[in-house]
Amino acid sequence: EEESFDPQLLEIFRQEAQTHLETLNRYLEASALDESAAFSDELLRALHTLKGSAYMAGVLPMAELASPLDQLVREFKTNHLAVGQPEIEL
């Protein structure tokens, strides 16, 4: 059975995802310059919203990618763990 996607919902997702991915890119660029860059609340919000929006829009590959990243960032922030290059390269 083929799923039907709502084109309007997909367009809203595309626009929102672009904003959240820009937040992620800004973090990656900043962490390349400063390896001690902590995971920010802005990054956490972007990943969490990207995950939820992707699930709602039915864009499962994006949701399945964002979900473990959201969980990883949340664990690091909650436990005040230092972010190293291996985590950033994920």
N, C-alpha and C positions, 0 to 999 in steps of 0.2 A: 504494500500500500504506500503510495507516494504522498509525502506530506506537502501541504499547501502553505506557503509563506505569505504573510500579509505584506505587500510591497511598501505600504506606508510605515508599518512597524520596522521593517528592515532599513528604510531610509533614516528613520529616527535613530535606530541603533547605530547605523554607519556614522552619522554625525556625532553622536555621543562617544562612540568608540574612538573616533579620531582625536577628540579632546583628551580622553583618558590615556591613549597611547602617546600623545604629546607629553603628558605629565610623566609617564614612564621614561620616555626618551630624555627628558630634561634631567631626571634623576640619574640615568645611566651616564650622561655626559658629565654631570657634576661629580659622580663617583670616579670617573676616569681621571679627573683632576685632583680629587681629594679622596683617597682610599678610606678615610675615617668617616665618610659621609654616612649618617645614620638613616635608617628607613624613616621617612617622614609620615605624618598623619595624612598629608595630601596624597602621597603615593599609596598608602593603605586604602584611602577612600576611592582612589581611581581604580585600583585593582578589584576592590570589592564591588563597586558599581559596574565595572566592565563585566565581571563574572555574572552578576545578577541580570544585567541587561541582555547579555548573550544568551543565557538560559531562557529568558522571557521571549526573545526574538527567535529562538530556535536555532541559533548559530552555535551548535554544540561543540565544534572544534575549538572555537574561541573560548567558550565557557570551560571546557575541559583543560585548556591551557592556563586560563586565568585562575581557576580554582586552587591548584596547589601553590601557585605563586602568592595568592592572597593569604593562604594558610601559613606559608613560610614567613612572609613579612609580619603577619600578626604574631607568630611565635617569637620572632626576634624582638619585636617591639615590647611585647608583654613581659618577656624575660630579660629585657635590657641587654641583649647579646650584641657583641660587636659584629659588624658586617665586614667580611673579608672578601678578597678578590674571587675566591671560588663561588661564593654566593652571588656575587654581582654577575659573574660570567654565566650563571644559570640562565 
